Amino acid sequence: MDREEALKAREKALEEKEKRLEQKERELDAFSAQVKARKEEWYDRVPLNTRQLTVIIRIVYILLGIVAVLIILEAAGIFRIA
């Protein structure tokens, strides 16, 4: 008897967890749609094609990474800026 009750309790808990996960998935789908719409809006504003804009964004990320590394090196005393 105890085993059956434990199994029923676990099944109920799993069903509740599955419902919560489905709800989160729906929320994330809506959020993803918003992000995609915002991204497409940016692409519509700029007179460049998608590939060109993506390359520009990647270059900016690389430059930001270089700046972060230089700041860390200067803080560590390894690299001095003038």
N, C-alpha and C positions, 0 to 999 in steps of 0.2 A: 504494500500500500504506500509506504513512504516513498518508494522508488518511483511509483507512478505519479504521485503528487509532485515530486521533485522534477520529474520530466515535464509535467504540465506547466509548472512554474517557469522552467527554463524556456519552454516553447513560447509562453506568454511574453517573457522578457525579450526573447529574440524577435518576436513579432513587433513589439513596441520599438525595439532598436531599429528594425527594418523600416518602420514608419517614419522614425526620426531621420534616418539616412535618406529616405526618399524625399522628405520635406527639404532637407539641406541641399540635395541634388537639384531640386526645382529652383531653390533660391539662387544657387550658384549658376544655373543655366540662365536665369534672368540677369544676374550680374555680368556674366560673360557676354550676353547679348548687348548690354549697355556699354561694356568696354569696347566691343567690336564696333558698335555704332559710333562711339567717340573717336576711335582710331580712324574709321572711314571718313568721318567729318574732317579730321586733320588732313587726310590725303586729298579730300576735295578742295580744301582751302589753298593748298600749296600747288603751284603749277608744275609739279614734277610727277613722274610716274612712280609707282609703288617701289620699284627696285631702287631708283635713285634716292628716294626718301629713306628707305631702309639702310642704304649704304651710309648716308649722312648721319643717321641716328647711331649706327655702329661706330663710326669715326668719333662722334662726340663721346660715346661711352668709353672708348679706348683712351681718349684724351683725359677724361675725368679719372680714369684708373691711373694714368701716368702721374697726374697731379697728386693723387692720394699717396702713391708710392713715394714721390719726392717729399711730400710733407712728412711722412713717416721717417724717411731717411734723414731729413734735416732734424727732426725731433730727437732721433737717436744719436745725432752728432756724426753720422757717417758722411753726410753730404751737406755742403754749405752753399747757400745762395748768396753770392756776392757779399 
